[in-house]
Amino acid sequence: MLTDIQTDEVDALAEKLAARTGMSKTEAVMQALRNELRRLDGGLSLRERIRPIQESIRQWPSTGLEADKAFYDELSGDT
């Protein structure tokens, strides 16, 4: 059984993921591997993966503002 994978890149990636998630490096690597295997096995469709994001956005209050061409032109400085 392989108990330790030692490369600088793997260690750095595990450290970065652990820092962002608050997990240990081992937990972060295990979760990343599980997620990748689930993705490869067709665990969730794109629609299922983005549904929580869509539901979160739907909870935001409406501003009543319209995002038309003039709005986007103003954002980009093309007025």
N, C-alpha and C positions, 0 to 999 in steps of 0.2 A: 504494500500500500504506500502510495506517495503521500507523505505528510507535510512536505514543505516545498513550495515553488519559489525559487530565489532568482529573480532578475530585478534589476533596478527599476525597469519600467513597470513591472507588475506591482512592485512594492509602492512606487509612487502613485500609481492609479488607485490601488487599494487604500492608501493613506488619504488621498483626495476624496474618494467616495465616503470613507469612514468619517472624515471631518464634516462633510456636508450632511450626512444622515444621522450622525451621533452614534453610529454603531462602532463596534470594534472592527479592525481590518478583516479578521476572519469572518465575522458576520456579514460585512459588506461584500466580500468576495463570494460567499455562499449565496447571498441574495441575488447578486448580479448573475451568477451562473444559473440559478433557478429561473430568473426572469428570461434569460436568453434561451434556455431549453424550452420554457413555456412558449416563447415567441416562435421558435423553430417548429414546435409541435402543433402550432396553430391554435394555441390556447385561447387567445382573444382576438376578435376581428378589430380592424381599425375603428369601426363604429363603437364597439364595446370599450375600447381603450380611451376614446375621446369623450364618451358620454359623461364621466364625472366633471370634465372641464366645461362642457356645455351646460350642465346643470348648475355649476357654480356661477357661470356668467349670467344665466337666466335669473339668478337671485339678486343681481345688481339692480338698483333702481333705475328707471328710465329717466333720462335727462330731458326728453322732449325735443332734443336737437336733431336735425337731419344731417346725415353725412352725404352731402351731394358733391358735385364736381367743384363748386366754389370752396367748400370745406377742405377738400384734399389739395386744391391749388394753394390755398392759404397755408396749409401745413408745409408744403414743399417750397413755398416762396415763389410760386408761379402766378402771382396776382397781377 
